């Protein structure tokens, strides 16, 4: 199974769970909406949004570091293999 198939299966699973248990999904949304509509909730909204951005940034940074290290490692292996195969 390829990565695309796994991602599609995961997406279908998440959407299906929303259809199977819609009450719990709606309850969370209405609770948040009520809490954020209050005057003191507006400050909470700003903190909530920045927290979401922070939590989204962490996996992207980690993936970028790993991908960069992998590409550099592959380039080093390619360079050393090409330089050692040349006749002297």
PDB file with one MODEL, atoms N, CA, C and O in Angstrom:
MODEL        1
ATOM      1  N   UNK A   1       0.846  -1.177   0.000  1.00  0.00           N
ATOM      2  CA  UNK A   1       0.000   0.000   0.000  1.00  0.00           C
ATOM      3  C   UNK A   1       0.890   1.238   0.000  1.00  0.00           C
ATOM      4  O   UNK A   1       1.827   1.328   0.794  1.00  0.00           O
ATOM      5  N   UNK A   2       0.610   2.173  -0.869  1.00  0.00           N
ATOM      6  CA  UNK A   2       1.425   3.370  -0.969  1.00  0.00           C
ATOM      7  C   UNK A   2       0.999   4.404   0.069  1.00  0.00           C
ATOM      8  O   UNK A   2      -0.009   4.252   0.758  1.00  0.00           O
ATOM      9  N   UNK A   3       1.788   5.436   0.153  1.00  0.00           N
ATOM     10  CA  UNK A   3       1.505   6.507   1.112  1.00  0.00           C
ATOM     11  C   UNK A   3       0.196   7.217   0.768  1.00  0.00           C
ATOM     12  O   UNK A   3      -0.536   7.638   1.664  1.00  0.00           O
ATOM     13  N   UNK A   4      -0.098   7.350  -0.513  1.00  0.00           N
ATOM     14  CA  UNK A   4      -1.352   7.994  -0.919  1.00  0.00           C
ATOM     15  C   UNK A   4      -2.556   7.185  -0.461  1.00  0.00           C
ATOM     16  O   UNK A   4      -3.553   7.742  -0.001  1.00  0.00           O
ATOM     17  N   UNK A   5      -2.454   5.860  -0.591  1.00  0.00           N
ATOM     18  CA  UNK A   5      -3.556   5.013  -0.170  1.00  0.00           C
ATOM     19  C   UNK A   5      -3.768   5.111   1.339  1.00  0.00           C
ATOM     20  O   UNK A   5      -4.905   5.163   1.809  1.00  0.00           O
ATOM     21  N   UNK A   6      -2.675   5.137   2.092  1.00  0.00           N
ATOM     22  CA  UNK A   6      -2.789   5.255   3.547  1.00  0.00           C
ATOM     23  C   UNK A   6      -3.405   6.592   3.949  1.00  0.00           C
ATOM     24  O   UNK A   6      -4.221   6.653   4.868  1.00  0.00           O
ATOM     25  N   UNK A   7      -3.015   7.655   3.263  1.00  0.00           N
ATOM     26  CA  UNK A   7      -3.569   8.979   3.563  1.00  0.00           C
ATOM     27  C   UNK A   7      -5.058   9.021   3.232  1.00  0.00           C
ATOM     28  O   UNK A   7      -5.843   9.620   3.968  1.00  0.00           O
ATOM     29  N   UNK A   8      -5.443   8.395   2.140  1.00  0.00           N
ATOM     30  CA  UNK A   8      -6.851   8.361   1.762  1.00  0.00           C
ATOM     31  C   UNK A   8      -7.670   7.565   2.769  1.00  0.00           C
ATOM     32  O   UNK A   8      -8.774   7.969   3.135  1.00  0.00           O
ATOM     33  N   UNK A   9      -7.135   6.442   3.214  1.00  0.00           N
ATOM     34  CA  UNK A   9      -7.826   5.630   4.216  1.00  0.00           C
ATOM     35  C   UNK A   9      -7.982   6.406   5.519  1.00  0.00           C
ATOM     36  O   UNK A   9      -9.037   6.346   6.151  1.00  0.00           O
ATOM     37  N   UNK A  10      -6.946   7.131   5.924  1.00  0.00           N
ATOM     38  CA  UNK A  10      -7.019   7.924   7.156  1.00  0.00           C
ATOM     39  C   UNK A  10      -8.062   9.032   7.024  1.00  0.00           C
ATOM     40  O   UNK A  10      -8.823   9.280   7.959  1.00  0.00           O
ATOM     41  N   UNK A  11      -8.102   9.693   5.881  1.00  0.00           N
ATOM     42  CA  UNK A  11      -9.073  10.763   5.669  1.00  0.00           C
ATOM     43  C   UNK A  11     -10.495  10.226   5.692  1.00  0.00           C
ATOM     44  O   UNK A  11     -11.379  10.829   6.301  1.00  0.00           O
ATOM     45  N   UNK A  12     -10.720   9.101   5.035  1.00  0.00           N
ATOM     46  CA  UNK A  12     -12.048   8.495   5.035  1.00  0.00           C
ATOM     47  C   UNK A  12     -12.445   8.090   6.450  1.00  0.00           C
ATOM     48  O   UNK A  12     -13.605   8.235   6.835  1.00  0.00           O
ATOM     49  N   UNK A  13     -11.484   7.580   7.228  1.00  0.00           N
ATOM     50  CA  UNK A  13     -11.770   7.195   8.604  1.00  0.00           C
ATOM     51  C   UNK A  13     -12.185   8.372   9.465  1.00  0.00           C
ATOM     52  O   UNK A  13     -13.112   8.264  10.268  1.00  0.00           O
ATOM     53  N   UNK A  14     -11.507   9.493   9.302  1.00  0.00           N
ATOM     54  CA  UNK A  14     -11.843  10.686  10.086  1.00  0.00           C
ATOM     55  C   UNK A  14     -13.225  11.207   9.694  1.00  0.00           C
ATOM     56  O   UNK A  14     -14.030  11.560  10.556  1.00  0.00           O
ATOM     57  N   UNK A  15     -13.490  11.252   8.404  1.00  0.00           N
ATOM     58  CA  UNK A  15     -14.804  11.720   7.958  1.00  0.00           C
ATOM     59  C   UNK A  15     -15.918  10.772   8.394  1.00  0.00           C
ATOM     60  O   UNK A  15     -17.002  11.217   8.773  1.00  0.00           O
ATOM     61  N   UNK A  16     -15.654   9.477   8.341  1.00  0.00           N
ATOM     62  CA  UNK A  16     -16.662   8.502   8.753  1.00  0.00           C
ATOM     63  C   UNK A  16     -16.953   8.616  10.239  1.00  0.00           C
ATOM     64  O   UNK A  16     -18.106   8.477  10.650  1.00  0.00           O
ATOM     65  N   UNK A  17     -15.946   8.865  11.047  1.00  0.00           N
ATOM     66  CA  UNK A  17     -16.183   9.010  12.488  1.00  0.00           C
ATOM     67  C   UNK A  17     -17.047  10.231  12.778  1.00  0.00           C
ATOM     68  O   UNK A  17     -17.817  10.220  13.739  1.00  0.00           O
ATOM     69  N   UNK A  18     -16.941  11.276  11.976  1.00  0.00           N
ATOM     70  CA  UNK A  18     -17.796  12.443  12.140  1.00  0.00           C
ATOM     71  C   UNK A  18     -19.254  12.144  11.825  1.00  0.00           C
ATOM     72  O   UNK A  18     -20.163  12.726  12.417  1.00  0.00           O
ATOM     73  N   UNK A  19     -19.463  11.233  10.890  1.00  0.00           N
ATOM     74  CA  UNK A  19     -20.834  10.848  10.557  1.00  0.00           C
ATOM     75  C   UNK A  19     -21.406   9.854  11.563  1.00  0.00           C
ATOM     76  O   UNK A  19     -22.612   9.841  11.807  1.00  0.00           O
ATOM     77  N   UNK A  20     -20.552   9.031  12.143  1.00  0.00           N
ATOM     78  CA  UNK A  20     -21.020   8.022  13.093  1.00  0.00           C
ATOM     79  C   UNK A  20     -21.350   8.661  14.440  1.00  0.00           C
ATOM     80  O   UNK A  20     -22.360   8.319  15.056  1.00  0.00           O
ATOM     81  N   UNK A  21     -20.504   9.588  14.902  1.00  0.00           N
ATOM     82  CA  UNK A  21     -20.720  10.250  16.196  1.00  0.00           C
ATOM     83  C   UNK A  21     -20.860  11.753  16.006  1.00  0.00           C
ATOM     84  O   UNK A  21     -20.001  12.493  16.485  1.00  0.00           O
ATOM     85  N   UNK A  22     -21.902  12.245  15.329  1.00  0.00           N
ATOM     86  CA  UNK A  22     -22.001  13.684  15.075  1.00  0.00           C
ATOM     87  C   UNK A  22     -22.318  14.497  16.326  1.00  0.00           C
ATOM     88  O   UNK A  22     -21.996  15.684  16.386  1.00  0.00           O
ATOM     89  N   UNK A  23     -22.952  13.868  17.337  1.00  0.00           N
ATOM     90  CA  UNK A  23     -23.320  14.628  18.540  1.00  0.00           C
ATOM     91  C   UNK A  23     -22.084  15.151  19.260  1.00  0.00           C
ATOM     92  O   UNK A  23     -22.050  16.306  19.684  1.00  0.00           O
ATOM     93  N   UNK A  24     -21.075  14.307  19.395  1.00  0.00           N
ATOM     94  CA  UNK A  24     -19.881  14.747  20.112  1.00  0.00           C
ATOM     95  C   UNK A  24     -19.123  15.815  19.325  1.00  0.00           C
ATOM     96  O   UNK A  24     -18.544  16.725  19.918  1.00  0.00           O
ATOM     97  N   UNK A  25     -19.121  15.713  17.998  1.00  0.00           N
ATOM     98  CA  UNK A  25     -18.443  16.726  17.188  1.00  0.00           C
ATOM     99  C   UNK A  25     -19.158  18.065  17.284  1.00  0.00           C
ATOM    100  O   UNK A  25     -18.509  19.105  17.393  1.00  0.00           O
ATOM    101  N   UNK A  26     -20.473  18.050  17.245  1.00  0.00           N
ATOM    102  CA  UNK A  26     -21.231  19.290  17.356  1.00  0.00           C
ATOM    103  C   UNK A  26     -21.120  19.892  18.750  1.00  0.00           C
ATOM    104  O   UNK A  26     -21.066  21.113  18.891  1.00  0.00           O
ATOM    105  N   UNK A  27     -21.087  19.062  19.770  1.00  0.00           N
ATOM    106  CA  UNK A  27     -21.012  19.567  21.144  1.00  0.00           C
ATOM    107  C   UNK A  27     -19.721  20.341  21.362  1.00  0.00           C
ATOM    108  O   UNK A  27     -19.721  21.381  22.020  1.00  0.00           O
ATOM    109  N   UNK A  28     -18.637  19.844  20.821  1.00  0.00           N
ATOM    110  CA  UNK A  28     -17.371  20.544  20.995  1.00  0.00           C
ATOM    111  C   UNK A  28     -17.391  21.892  20.285  1.00  0.00           C
ATOM    112  O   UNK A  28     -16.883  22.880  20.814  1.00  0.00           O
ATOM    113  N   UNK A  29     -17.961  21.935  19.119  1.00  0.00           N
ATOM    114  CA  UNK A  29     -18.009  23.195  18.372  1.00  0.00           C
ATOM    115  C   UNK A  29     -18.873  24.233  19.087  1.00  0.00           C
ATOM    116  O   UNK A  29     -18.488  25.399  19.163  1.00  0.00           O
ATOM    117  N   UNK A  30     -20.026  23.835  19.609  1.00  0.00           N
ATOM    118  CA  UNK A  30     -20.893  24.806  20.276  1.00  0.00           C
ATOM    119  C   UNK A  30     -20.281  25.267  21.593  1.00  0.00           C
ATOM    120  O   UNK A  30     -20.460  26.421  21.984  1.00  0.00           O
ATOM    121  N   UNK A  31     -19.572  24.393  22.273  1.00  0.00           N
ATOM    122  CA  UNK A  31     -18.912  24.800  23.523  1.00  0.00           C
ATOM    123  C   UNK A  31     -17.838  25.832  23.237  1.00  0.00           C
ATOM    124  O   UNK A  31     -17.723  26.823  23.958  1.00  0.00           O
ATOM    125  N   UNK A  32     -17.052  25.612  22.197  1.00  0.00           N
ATOM    126  CA  UNK A  32     -16.016  26.578  21.845  1.00  0.00           C
ATOM    127  C   UNK A  32     -16.631  27.898  21.409  1.00  0.00           C
ATOM    128  O   UNK A  32     -16.158  28.968  21.793  1.00  0.00           O
ATOM    129  N   UNK A  33     -17.682  27.819  20.612  1.00  0.00           N
ATOM    130  CA  UNK A  33     -18.323  29.039  20.119  1.00  0.00           C
ATOM    131  C   UNK A  33     -18.848  29.868  21.275  1.00  0.00           C
ATOM    132  O   UNK A  33     -18.672  31.086  21.292  1.00  0.00           O
ATOM    133  N   UNK A  34     -19.488  29.228  22.239  1.00  0.00           N
ATOM    134  CA  UNK A  34     -20.026  29.939  23.390  1.00  0.00           C
ATOM    135  C   UNK A  34     -18.910  30.558  24.232  1.00  0.00           C
ATOM    136  O   UNK A  34     -19.037  31.687  24.705  1.00  0.00           O
ATOM    137  N   UNK A  35     -17.829  29.823  24.414  1.00  0.00           N
ATOM    138  CA  UNK A  35     -16.722  30.337  25.226  1.00  0.00           C
ATOM    139  C   UNK A  35     -16.022  31.500  24.545  1.00  0.00           C
ATOM    140  O   UNK A  35     -15.589  32.440  25.212  1.00  0.00           O
ATOM    141  N   UNK A  36     -15.906  31.449  23.221  1.00  0.00           N
ATOM    142  CA  UNK A  36     -15.183  32.491  22.511  1.00  0.00           C
ATOM    143  C   UNK A  36     -16.020  33.734  22.247  1.00  0.00           C
ATOM    144  O   UNK A  36     -15.463  34.774  21.896  1.00  0.00           O
ATOM    145  N   UNK A  37     -17.324  33.662  22.402  1.00  0.00           N
ATOM    146  CA  UNK A  37     -18.175  34.831  22.188  1.00  0.00           C
ATOM    147  C   UNK A  37     -18.179  35.786  23.377  1.00  0.00           C
ATOM    148  O   UNK A  37     -18.596  36.937  23.243  1.00  0.00           O
ATOM    149  N   UNK A  38     -17.727  35.332  24.517  1.00  0.00           N
ATOM    150  CA  UNK A  38     -17.722  36.196  25.692  1.00  0.00           C
ATOM    151  C   UNK A  38     -16.608  37.242  25.565  1.00  0.00           C
ATOM    152  O   UNK A  38     -15.661  37.041  24.804  1.00  0.00           O
ATOM    153  N   UNK A  39     -16.711  38.351  26.297  1.00  0.00           N
ATOM    154  CA  UNK A  39     -15.672  39.392  26.210  1.00  0.00           C
ATOM    155  C   UNK A  39     -14.277  38.878  26.601  1.00  0.00           C
ATOM    156  O   UNK A  39     -13.290  39.201  25.941  1.00  0.00           O
ATOM    157  N   UNK A  40     -14.201  38.090  27.659  1.00  0.00           N
ATOM    158  CA  UNK A  40     -12.882  37.569  28.036  1.00  0.00           C
ATOM    159  C   UNK A  40     -12.439  36.445  27.104  1.00  0.00           C
ATOM    160  O   UNK A  40     -11.268  36.068  27.085  1.00  0.00           O
ATOM    161  N   UNK A  41     -13.377  35.921  26.342  1.00  0.00           N
ATOM    162  CA  UNK A  41     -13.044  34.871  25.384  1.00  0.00           C
ATOM    163  C   UNK A  41     -12.288  35.388  24.177  1.00  0.00           C
ATOM    164  O   UNK A  41     -11.600  34.621  23.502  1.00  0.00           O
ATOM    165  N   UNK A  42     -12.405  36.676  23.896  1.00  0.00           N
ATOM    166  CA  UNK A  42     -11.694  37.241  22.747  1.00  0.00           C
ATOM    167  C   UNK A  42     -10.184  37.182  22.951  1.00  0.00           C
ATOM    168  O   UNK A  42      -9.437  36.975  21.995  1.00  0.00           O
ATOM    169  N   UNK A  43      -9.732  37.362  24.189  1.00  0.00           N
ATOM    170  CA  UNK A  43      -8.307  37.201  24.479  1.00  0.00           C
ATOM    171  C   UNK A  43      -7.910  35.740  24.338  1.00  0.00           C
ATOM    172  O   UNK A  43      -6.811  35.420  23.886  1.00  0.00           O
ATOM    173  N   UNK A  44      -8.810  34.874  24.726  1.00  0.00           N
ATOM    174  CA  UNK A  44      -8.570  33.441  24.604  1.00  0.00           C
ATOM    175  C   UNK A  44      -8.476  33.034  23.138  1.00  0.00           C
ATOM    176  O   UNK A  44      -7.718  32.126  22.797  1.00  0.00           O
ATOM    177  N   UNK A  45      -9.236  33.695  22.267  1.00  0.00           N
ATOM    178  CA  UNK A  45      -9.195  33.392  20.838  1.00  0.00           C
ATOM    179  C   UNK A  45      -7.803  33.668  20.286  1.00  0.00           C
ATOM    180  O   UNK A  45      -7.261  32.861  19.530  1.00  0.00           O
ATOM    181  N   UNK A  46      -7.226  34.796  20.655  1.00  0.00           N
ATOM    182  CA  UNK A  46      -5.890  35.135  20.158  1.00  0.00           C
ATOM    183  C   UNK A  46      -4.858  34.108  20.632  1.00  0.00           C
ATOM    184  O   UNK A  46      -3.997  33.690  19.859  1.00  0.00           O
ATOM    185  N   UNK A  47      -4.944  33.709  21.886  1.00  0.00           N
ATOM    186  CA  UNK A  47      -4.022  32.700  22.404  1.00  0.00           C
ATOM    187  C   UNK A  47      -4.266  31.350  21.740  1.00  0.00           C
ATOM    188  O   UNK A  47      -3.320  30.614  21.459  1.00  0.00           O
ATOM    189  N   UNK A  48      -5.513  31.029  21.491  1.00  0.00           N
ATOM    190  CA  UNK A  48      -5.873  29.767  20.843  1.00  0.00           C
ATOM    191  C   UNK A  48      -5.299  29.703  19.433  1.00  0.00           C
ATOM    192  O   UNK A  48      -4.736  28.685  19.032  1.00  0.00           O
ATOM    193  N   UNK A  49      -5.441  30.793  18.682  1.00  0.00           N
ATOM    194  CA  UNK A  49      -4.916  30.828  17.315  1.00  0.00           C
ATOM    195  C   UNK A  49      -3.406  30.721  17.289  1.00  0.00           C
ATOM    196  O   UNK A  49      -2.861  29.985  16.467  1.00  0.00           O
ATOM    197  N   UNK A  50      -2.713  31.434  18.165  1.00  0.00           N
ATOM    198  CA  UNK A  50      -1.253  31.343  18.171  1.00  0.00           C
ATOM    199  C   UNK A  50      -0.800  29.959  18.630  1.00  0.00           C
ATOM    200  O   UNK A  50       0.226  29.459  18.167  1.00  0.00           O
ATOM    201  N   UNK A  51      -1.543  29.345  19.522  1.00  0.00           N
ATOM    202  CA  UNK A  51      -1.213  27.982  19.941  1.00  0.00           C
ATOM    203  C   UNK A  51      -1.361  26.989  18.811  1.00  0.00           C
ATOM    204  O   UNK A  51      -0.548  26.076  18.670  1.00  0.00           O
ATOM    205  N   UNK A  52      -2.405  27.162  17.997  1.00  0.00           N
ATOM    206  CA  UNK A  52      -2.604  26.287  16.846  1.00  0.00           C
ATOM    207  C   UNK A  52      -1.457  26.460  15.852  1.00  0.00           C
ATOM    208  O   UNK A  52      -0.941  25.472  15.328  1.00  0.00           O
ATOM    209  N   UNK A  53      -1.060  27.683  15.593  1.00  0.00           N
ATOM    210  CA  UNK A  53       0.051  27.916  14.670  1.00  0.00           C
ATOM    211  C   UNK A  53       1.344  27.315  15.195  1.00  0.00           C
ATOM    212  O   UNK A  53       2.127  26.757  14.427  1.00  0.00           O
ATOM    213  N   UNK A  54       1.572  27.426  16.492  1.00  0.00           N
ATOM    214  CA  UNK A  54       2.781  26.838  17.085  1.00  0.00           C
ATOM    215  C   UNK A  54       2.760  25.326  16.939  1.00  0.00           C
ATOM    216  O   UNK A  54       3.769  24.720  16.578  1.00  0.00           O
ATOM    217  N   UNK A  55       1.617  24.717  17.216  1.00  0.00           N
ATOM    218  CA  UNK A  55       1.523  23.263  17.116  1.00  0.00           C
ATOM    219  C   UNK A  55       1.617  22.790  15.667  1.00  0.00           C
ATOM    220  O   UNK A  55       2.091  21.682  15.417  1.00  0.00           O
ATOM    221  N   UNK A  56       1.182  23.592  14.722  1.00  0.00           N
ATOM    222  CA  UNK A  56       1.327  23.236  13.311  1.00  0.00           C
ATOM    223  C   UNK A  56       2.763  23.411  12.830  1.00  0.00           C
ATOM    224  O   UNK A  56       3.223  22.654  11.975  1.00  0.00           O
ATOM    225  N   UNK A  57       3.470  24.390  13.360  1.00  0.00           N
ATOM    226  CA  UNK A  57       4.826  24.668  12.901  1.00  0.00           C
ATOM    227  C   UNK A  57       5.816  23.592  13.336  1.00  0.00           C
ATOM    228  O   UNK A  57       6.752  23.289  12.598  1.00  0.00           O
ATOM    229  N   UNK A  58       5.630  23.017  14.507  1.00  0.00           N
ATOM    230  CA  UNK A  58       6.589  22.050  15.027  1.00  0.00           C
ATOM    231  C   UNK A  58       6.777  20.836  14.111  1.00  0.00           C
ATOM    232  O   UNK A  58       7.926  20.482  13.844  1.00  0.00           O
ATOM    233  N   UNK A  59       5.732  20.181  13.616  1.00  0.00           N
ATOM    234  CA  UNK A  59       5.968  19.044  12.718  1.00  0.00           C
ATOM    235  C   UNK A  59       6.613  19.446  11.396  1.00  0.00           C
ATOM    236  O   UNK A  59       7.413  18.690  10.846  1.00  0.00           O
ATOM    237  N   UNK A  60       6.276  20.622  10.883  1.00  0.00           N
ATOM    238  CA  UNK A  60       6.879  21.060   9.633  1.00  0.00           C
ATOM    239  C   UNK A  60       8.371  21.322   9.814  1.00  0.00           C
ATOM    240  O   UNK A  60       9.165  20.983   8.937  1.00  0.00           O
ATOM    241  N   UNK A  61       8.757  21.910  10.917  1.00  0.00           N
ATOM    242  CA  UNK A  61      10.174  22.148  11.182  1.00  0.00           C
ATOM    243  C   UNK A  61      10.910  20.818  11.329  1.00  0.00           C
ATOM    244  O   UNK A  61      11.993  20.644  10.770  1.00  0.00           O
ATOM    245  N   UNK A  62      10.337  19.895  12.066  1.00  0.00           N
ATOM    246  CA  UNK A  62      10.972  18.586  12.251  1.00  0.00           C
ATOM    247  C   UNK A  62      11.114  17.864  10.917  1.00  0.00           C
ATOM    248  O   UNK A  62      12.166  17.287  10.642  1.00  0.00           O
ATOM    249  N   UNK A  63      10.078  17.883  10.086  1.00  0.00           N
ATOM    250  CA  UNK A  63      10.158  17.244   8.779  1.00  0.00           C
ATOM    251  C   UNK A  63      11.209  17.923   7.912  1.00  0.00           C
ATOM    252  O   UNK A  63      11.950  17.244   7.201  1.00  0.00           O
ATOM    253  N   UNK A  64      11.285  19.237   7.957  1.00  0.00           N
ATOM    254  CA  UNK A  64      12.278  19.966   7.167  1.00  0.00           C
ATOM    255  C   UNK A  64      13.700  19.616   7.564  1.00  0.00           C
ATOM    256  O   UNK A  64      14.567  19.463   6.703  1.00  0.00           O
ATOM    257  N   UNK A  65      13.945  19.489   8.859  1.00  0.00           N
ATOM    258  CA  UNK A  65      15.288  19.136   9.330  1.00  0.00           C
ATOM    259  C   UNK A  65      15.656  17.727   8.867  1.00  0.00           C
ATOM    260  O   UNK A  65      16.758  17.505   8.365  1.00  0.00           O
ATOM    261  N   UNK A  66      14.741  16.782   9.034  1.00  0.00           N
ATOM    262  CA  UNK A  66      15.009  15.402   8.622  1.00  0.00           C
ATOM    263  C   UNK A  66      15.206  15.324   7.113  1.00  0.00           C
ATOM    264  O   UNK A  66      16.115  14.637   6.647  1.00  0.00           O
ATOM    265  N   UNK A  67      14.376  16.011   6.348  1.00  0.00           N
ATOM    266  CA  UNK A  67      14.506  15.986   4.891  1.00  0.00           C
ATOM    267  C   UNK A  67      15.824  16.609   4.446  1.00  0.00           C
ATOM    268  O   UNK A  67      16.474  16.093   3.537  1.00  0.00           O
ATOM    269  N   UNK A  68      16.222  17.703   5.070  1.00  0.00           N
ATOM    270  CA  UNK A  68      17.483  18.344   4.728  1.00  0.00           C
ATOM    271  C   UNK A  68      18.658  17.422   5.019  1.00  0.00           C
ATOM    272  O   UNK A  68      19.569  17.300   4.199  1.00  0.00           O
ATOM    273  N   UNK A  69      18.645  16.774   6.176  1.00  0.00           N
ATOM    274  CA  UNK A  69      19.722  15.852   6.510  1.00  0.00           C
ATOM    275  C   UNK A  69      19.756  14.660   5.558  1.00  0.00           C
ATOM    276  O   UNK A  69      20.837  14.192   5.201  1.00  0.00           O
ATOM    277  N   UNK A  70      18.605  14.168   5.146  1.00  0.00           N
ATOM    278  CA  UNK A  70      18.553  13.039   4.217  1.00  0.00           C
ATOM    279  C   UNK A  70      19.102  13.428   2.848  1.00  0.00           C
ATOM    280  O   UNK A  70      19.851  12.662   2.241  1.00  0.00           O
ATOM    281  N   UNK A  71      18.735  14.613   2.357  1.00  0.00           N
ATOM    282  CA  UNK A  71      19.222  15.063   1.047  1.00  0.00           C
ATOM    283  C   UNK A  71      20.726  15.276   1.092  1.00  0.00           C
ATOM    284  O   UNK A  71      21.434  14.880   0.166  1.00  0.00           O
ATOM    285  N   UNK A  72      21.216  15.887   2.139  1.00  0.00           N
ATOM    286  CA  UNK A  72      22.672  16.094   2.254  1.00  0.00           C
ATOM    287  C   UNK A  72      23.412  14.769   2.337  1.00  0.00           C
ATOM    288  O   UNK A  72      24.482  14.617   1.747  1.00  0.00           O
ATOM    289  N   UNK A  73      22.858  13.820   3.057  1.00  0.00           N
ATOM    290  CA  UNK A  73      23.486  12.507   3.154  1.00  0.00           C
ATOM    291  C   UNK A  73      23.526  11.793   1.816  1.00  0.00           C
ATOM    292  O   UNK A  73      24.531  11.169   1.475  1.00  0.00           O
ATOM    293  N   UNK A  74      22.439  11.879   1.050  1.00  0.00           N
ATOM    294  CA  UNK A  74      22.409  11.260  -0.271  1.00  0.00           C
ATOM    295  C   UNK A  74      23.408  11.924  -1.213  1.00  0.00           C
ATOM    296  O   UNK A  74      24.044  11.245  -2.019  1.00  0.00           O
ATOM    297  N   UNK A  75      23.547  13.220  -1.122  1.00  0.00           N
ATOM    298  CA  UNK A  75      24.513  13.919  -1.983  1.00  0.00           C
ATOM    299  C   UNK A  75      25.937  13.513  -1.634  1.00  0.00           C
ATOM    300  O   UNK A  75      26.763  13.341  -2.530  1.00  0.00           O
ATOM    301  N   UNK A  76      26.238  13.357  -0.351  1.00  0.00           N
ATOM    302  CA  UNK A  76      27.577  12.923   0.055  1.00  0.00           C
ATOM    303  C   UNK A  76      27.878  11.526  -0.455  1.00  0.00           C
ATOM    304  O   UNK A  76      28.979  11.252  -0.933  1.00  0.00           O
ATOM    305  N   UNK A  77      26.887  10.639  -0.349  1.00  0.00           N
ATOM    306  CA  UNK A  77      27.079   9.274  -0.830  1.00  0.00           C
ATOM    307  C   UNK A  77      27.278   9.274  -2.338  1.00  0.00           C
ATOM    308  O   UNK A  77      28.125   8.539  -2.845  1.00  0.00           O
ATOM    309  N   UNK A  78      26.524  10.076  -3.054  1.00  0.00           N
ATOM    310  CA  UNK A  78      26.660  10.176  -4.502  1.00  0.00           C
ATOM    311  C   UNK A  78      28.004  10.728  -4.918  1.00  0.00           C
ATOM    312  O   UNK A  78      28.604  10.243  -5.877  1.00  0.00           O
ATOM    313  N   UNK A  79      28.477  11.718  -4.223  1.00  0.00           N
ATOM    314  CA  UNK A  79      29.784  12.321  -4.535  1.00  0.00           C
ATOM    315  C   UNK A  79      30.921  11.353  -4.274  1.00  0.00           C
ATOM    316  O   UNK A  79      31.835  11.227  -5.088  1.00  0.00           O
ATOM    317  N   UNK A  80      30.868  10.673  -3.147  1.00  0.00           N
ATOM    318  CA  UNK A  80      31.952   9.744  -2.815  1.00  0.00           C
ATOM    319  C   UNK A  80      31.938   8.540  -3.746  1.00  0.00           C
ATOM    320  O   UNK A  80      33.002   8.014  -4.072  1.00  0.00           O
ATOM    321  N   UNK A  81      30.765   8.089  -4.185  1.00  0.00           N
ATOM    322  CA  UNK A  81      30.684   6.957  -5.101  1.00  0.00           C
ATOM    323  C   UNK A  81      31.210   7.346  -6.488  1.00  0.00           C
ATOM    324  O   UNK A  81      31.891   6.547  -7.131  1.00  0.00           O
ATOM    325  N   UNK A  82      30.903   8.555  -6.953  1.00  0.00           N
ATOM    326  CA  UNK A  82      31.353   8.984  -8.269  1.00  0.00           C
ATOM    327  C   UNK A  82      32.839   9.280  -8.281  1.00  0.00           C
ATOM    328  O   UNK A  82      33.499   9.032  -9.290  1.00  0.00           O
ATOM    329  N   UNK A  83      33.380   9.795  -7.212  1.00  0.00           N
ATOM    330  CA  UNK A  83      34.816  10.100  -7.182  1.00  0.00           C
ATOM    331  C   UNK A  83      35.650   8.827  -6.996  1.00  0.00           C
ATOM    332  O   UNK A  83      36.784   8.776  -7.471  1.00  0.00           O
ATOM    333  N   UNK A  84      35.130   7.816  -6.332  1.00  0.00           N
ATOM    334  CA  UNK A  84      35.902   6.590  -6.135  1.00  0.00           C
ATOM    335  C   UNK A  84      35.845   5.676  -7.352  1.00  0.00           C
ATOM    336  O   UNK A  84      36.706   4.807  -7.487  1.00  0.00           O
ATOM    337  N   UNK A  85      34.869   5.833  -8.245  1.00  0.00           N
ATOM    338  CA  UNK A  85      34.758   4.983  -9.418  1.00  0.00           C
ATOM    339  C   UNK A  85      35.561   5.493 -10.595  1.00  0.00           C
ATOM    340  O   UNK A  85      35.695   4.775 -11.586  1.00  0.00           O
ATOM    341  N   UNK A  86      36.108   6.713 -10.533  1.00  0.00           N
ATOM    342  CA  UNK A  86      36.904   7.263 -11.625  1.00  0.00           C
ATOM    343  C   UNK A  86      38.273   6.621 -11.654  1.00  0.00           C
ATOM    344  O   UNK A  86      38.876   6.424 -10.599  1.00  0.00           O
ATOM    345  N   UNK A  87      38.785   6.286 -12.833  1.00  0.00           N
ATOM    346  CA  UNK A  87      40.134   5.698 -12.914  1.00  0.00           C
ATOM    347  C   UNK A  87      41.200   6.749 -12.633  1.00  0.00           C
ATOM    348  O   UNK A  87      41.018   7.934 -12.912  1.00  0.00           O
ATOM    349  N   UNK A  88      42.274   6.305 -12.095  1.00  0.00           N
ATOM    350  CA  UNK A  88      43.370   7.227 -11.727  1.00  0.00           C
ATOM    351  C   UNK A  88      44.420   7.262 -12.816  1.00  0.00           C
ATOM    352  O   UNK A  88      45.415   7.975 -12.692  1.00  0.00           O
TER     353      UNK A  88
ENDMDL
END
